[in-house]
Amino acid sequence: PGVREGARIRVAAKGEPGENGGQPGDLYVVVHVADSPVFRRKGDNLEVTVPITVVEAIRGATIEVPTLDGTKSIKVPAGTKPSTVIRLKGEGPAHAKGAGRGDIHFRIEVEIPDNLNKQQQDAVDDLASVMNGNPRESLLAQAARR
């Protein structure tokens, strides 16, 4: 468990026979780990990109996420920004040498719909009318001062 891409495993005395009837040598196995469509290895941990809706990002939510042993629920806090990472401790790959497991890091990706129907467009317009401020205001003010 926990073996990494490119690891070499030595199997003693299982290689080719030695010269002139000598003892067999050692066999070395090089491990190649297939890519997963869900999990990406990052050191001792795994990373998973998890899509959430705009509403879940604004309100917060409890969502189901994949783990190596099935699924678990995690809490997405209200106001979660894209690329936020939520850690699930001890649910990652086993450590190759020793006890314990790494973590799974869930990188949040906010899904923005391509097309809205009339009801959805009206809801977005209503939200826009009550949201205050220009998030670029301070950026533009700082740029103007340089």
C-alpha positions as CSV (number, residue, x, y, z in Angstrom):
1,P,0.0,0.0,0.0
2,G,1.1,3.5,-0.8
3,V,3.7,2.6,-3.4
4,R,4.6,5.5,-5.7
5,E,5.2,5.8,-9.4
6,G,8.7,4.7,-10.3
7,A,9.4,2.9,-7.1
8,R,11.8,0.0,-7.3
9,I,11.0,-3.2,-5.4
10,R,13.9,-5.7,-4.8
11,V,13.0,-9.4,-4.8
12,A,16.1,-11.2,-3.5
13,A,17.5,-14.2,-5.4
14,K,14.8,-14.2,-8.0
15,G,16.8,-12.8,-10.9
16,E,18.8,-14.5,-13.5
17,P,21.1,-17.4,-12.5
18,G,24.7,-16.5,-11.8
19,E,27.5,-17.3,-14.1
20,N,29.0,-20.9,-14.0
21,G,26.1,-22.1,-11.8
22,G,26.3,-19.3,-9.3
23,Q,23.5,-18.1,-7.2
24,P,20.7,-16.2,-8.9
25,G,20.8,-12.4,-8.7
26,D,18.1,-10.1,-7.5
27,L,15.0,-9.1,-9.5
28,Y,14.0,-5.4,-9.4
29,V,10.5,-4.5,-10.2
30,V,9.8,-0.9,-11.3
31,V,6.2,0.2,-10.4
32,H,4.1,2.2,-12.8
33,V,0.8,3.5,-11.3
34,A,-2.1,4.1,-13.7
35,D,-3.6,7.6,-13.7
36,S,-7.0,8.0,-12.0
37,P,-9.8,10.0,-13.6
38,V,-10.6,11.3,-10.1
39,F,-7.6,11.3,-7.8
40,R,-4.2,13.0,-8.4
41,R,-1.2,12.2,-6.2
42,K,0.4,15.1,-4.4
43,G,3.2,13.7,-2.3
44,D,1.6,11.7,0.6
45,N,-1.8,13.1,-0.3
46,L,-4.4,13.0,-3.0
47,E,-6.2,15.9,-4.7
48,V,-9.7,15.9,-6.2
49,T,-11.4,18.7,-8.1
50,V,-15.0,19.0,-6.9
51,P,-17.5,21.1,-8.8
52,I,-20.2,23.0,-6.8
53,T,-22.9,25.3,-7.9
54,V,-22.9,29.1,-7.4
55,V,-25.7,28.8,-4.8
56,E,-23.6,26.2,-2.8
57,A,-20.6,28.6,-2.9
58,I,-22.7,31.5,-1.7
59,R,-24.8,29.7,0.9
60,G,-22.5,26.9,1.9
61,A,-23.5,23.3,1.7
62,T,-22.8,19.7,2.8
63,I,-21.8,17.7,-0.2
64,E,-20.8,14.1,-1.0
65,V,-17.2,13.6,-2.2
66,P,-15.4,10.5,-3.4
67,T,-12.8,8.9,-1.2
68,L,-10.7,5.7,-1.7
69,D,-13.3,3.8,0.5
70,G,-16.5,5.2,-1.0
71,T,-18.0,8.6,-0.3
72,K,-18.0,11.0,2.6
73,S,-19.8,14.3,3.4
74,I,-17.9,17.5,3.8
75,K,-19.0,21.0,4.7
76,V,-18.5,23.8,2.2
77,P,-18.6,27.0,4.1
78,A,-20.7,29.9,3.0
79,G,-18.8,32.3,0.8
80,T,-16.4,29.6,-0.5
81,K,-14.2,31.0,-3.3
82,P,-13.0,29.0,-6.4
83,S,-9.8,27.1,-5.8
84,T,-10.5,26.8,-2.0
85,V,-9.0,23.5,-0.7
86,I,-10.9,21.5,1.9
87,R,-8.9,18.7,3.6
88,L,-10.2,15.4,4.7
89,K,-7.6,14.1,7.1
90,G,-6.4,10.5,7.0
91,E,-8.5,9.5,4.0
92,G,-5.7,9.5,1.4
93,P,-3.2,6.8,0.4
94,A,-1.5,4.5,2.9
95,H,2.1,5.5,3.8
96,A,4.4,3.2,1.9
97,K,6.7,2.7,5.0
98,G,4.9,3.0,8.3
99,A,1.5,3.5,9.7
100,G,-1.1,6.0,8.8
101,R,-2.5,7.5,5.7
102,G,-2.2,10.8,3.9
103,D,-5.1,13.2,3.4
104,I,-7.4,14.0,0.5
105,H,-7.5,17.7,-0.6
106,F,-10.7,18.7,-2.3
107,R,-10.1,21.7,-4.6
108,I,-13.4,23.5,-5.1
109,E,-14.4,24.6,-8.6
110,V,-17.5,26.8,-9.0
111,E,-19.6,25.7,-12.0
112,I,-20.9,28.6,-13.9
113,P,-23.8,27.7,-16.2
114,D,-23.4,28.5,-19.9
115,N,-27.0,29.2,-20.7
116,L,-29.8,30.4,-18.4
117,N,-33.5,30.0,-18.9
118,K,-35.8,33.0,-18.3
119,Q,-36.5,32.1,-14.7
120,Q,-32.8,31.7,-13.9
121,Q,-31.9,34.9,-15.7
122,D,-34.6,36.8,-13.6
123,A,-33.2,35.3,-10.4
124,V,-29.7,36.4,-11.3
125,D,-31.0,39.9,-12.2
126,D,-32.8,40.0,-8.8
127,L,-29.5,39.0,-7.0
128,A,-27.5,41.6,-8.9
129,S,-29.9,44.4,-7.9
130,V,-29.4,43.7,-4.2
131,M,-25.6,42.9,-4.2
132,N,-23.6,46.0,-3.3
133,G,-20.3,47.3,-4.5
134,N,-17.7,46.8,-7.2
135,P,-15.1,44.2,-6.2
136,R,-12.6,45.9,-8.6
137,E,-13.0,49.4,-7.1
138,S,-9.9,49.2,-4.8
139,L,-7.8,47.5,-7.5
140,L,-8.6,50.4,-10.0
141,A,-7.9,53.0,-7.3
142,Q,-4.5,51.5,-6.5
143,A,-3.6,51.3,-10.2
144,A,-4.6,55.0,-10.7
145,R,-2.2,56.0,-7.9
146,R,0.9,54.5,-9.3
